[in-house]
């Protein structure tokens, strides 16, 4: 009786257990079904999977398709599976999910193994690559902190992982994953990571580089190559060991790759540290303007967002030339600053400059911030006279120091600034753009926004009009003071910029040695109006008053406009607007904008060619001669130096058949300047930067910059420029009847 009862009880208990087990399975299945239809929270759509968070960085490309910079909320750029090195794929699978090619989204074998390890205190992660992809769709920190929400999210990951496996191939899943993950240092996705850490593309990542990047996924900070390079190196070798264990690499490959250093080529995504930061900022502003003015919108009717919509902005910039320009600036400006500082030793540059210092204070970010805090003028003055910790710019890097903020204003007043632009004169395409000396500290772009007095770089405009009016470069003129009557309320007699060359000299010699008297003589013969009109036709957009002093460069202009104007001489008399945004595409390759250059003929081909001869004379025998004798550049380059009143601005404009360049140097405030013309002239402050740039350009054969001379017009010349063959015109004497 007892045994029968026990058997009946046992059978009853077994039935109850089976019912509980089956019920639990049914309940779990129902629970998963309810999750899958979104009853416990909306699951991501497949659009979200393909375009994670819809935050894709817009890329600025140079003329060869190389990335110059990005605009982003998250610095993410997507790639295809075929564009990813097998080294990356293998490193990821070996490290994160060795059975990736076998499971269907959830590796239950691995899950139960990991569960067992966790029970005995060995904490390990058990998510497959597919599950991690699903997890990347949830960035809610609250879920990570709340156990129950995180548990719910885990089940949602399972559902999404299974859906991913049913709708996508393994290749598509691993591509989505690599386009989604965060690699630190504002690099989202494998494409951004390859560029930020190794300055390469995903398809060119080596075995060691791939292992380094994949290890970051085990801890963005812990295994950061920039923050913890030693731990990153150990982590990389751990990934290589896992690849060897999985027979993905040989022992020989492991030994070779694990012995390599990290080999970082770090390219921060931050615009302050990027190549061409001034150019990037200018492009961003103008792309927004172009899209707004064109009325281009996304298919859903909303405007494009440069930080989220993955636009491709193709520019004319050449990344190699840009780097050469930045390097030339940095190399020479460091030396020039030392010259400038030394020239003021024993003198007080701030004597009588109270107004300029006060303006500098009121323009500073510190002053504006104190105003927003409601500080009175007295409190602000006290703040500026109280020593505090400051980080200031120097040519040896940022320097942390303790000083009065007012002294930092004075320090920056005595800091030389510089800008440079390089353009192809035949197309108008900008090749290099250096808007200032340091974007982190000085955001103002001196290439296009800034205008400064151009000095003697304006003289070729007067000479061009003279040549148009039949004046030969070989014509001789007495180099003596010239007075132009009735200029405003008085006569105008310009001074010589130095000791004038004695006697009668040719126009060639006058331009080569930048003689003021001869420029004034030509102005007196031609008149101010034709010269002013020519200057405006050549693309100078600033105000150019119709006064005689414009022949000596009394007007202001930007580097951008001046390069465009000098391009006329190198482009056979045709002005072509300098341009740099070639094309804008959306993330699907649809063209939203295409550049259409503006061109106009402003002088004959013959006059332009004669001007190239005269500008060559400046470099061969005149104020630009140090380009040859000091820097060894003996190619057919023409140019013109420029120095303004009190040596406040130094210029050098250069032309060659392939490139036209403009360089400006000076302090932020014109009241601060070199003491001597020998140091402050454009030949010393601007020309050397162009020389350093051109040396590097000529050393790179891939740039294909010709060393040939300017091409002469096919038709015979009517204006004599070979002075050995020049015959002066016969001037008939007037006789009385």
Beta strands, then each sheet from edge to edge (+ up, - down):
strand 1: 58-61
strand 2: 67-71
strand 3: 312-315
strand 4: 387-392
strand 5: 399-404
strand 6: 416-423
strand 7: 430-434
strand 8: 452-453
strand 9: 476-478
strand 10: 484-487
strand 11: 490-492
strand 12: 504-506
strand 13: 556-557
strand 14: 574-576
strand 15: 581-585
strand 16: 591-594
strand 17: 599-601
strand 18: 638-643
strand 19: 649-655
strand 20: 660-667
sheet 1: 2+ 1- 3- 15+ 16-
sheet 2: 4+ 5-
sheet 3: 7+ 6- 20+ 19- 18+
sheet 4: 8+ 13-
sheet 5: 9+ 12-
sheet 6: 10+ 11-
sheet 7: 14+ 17-
end
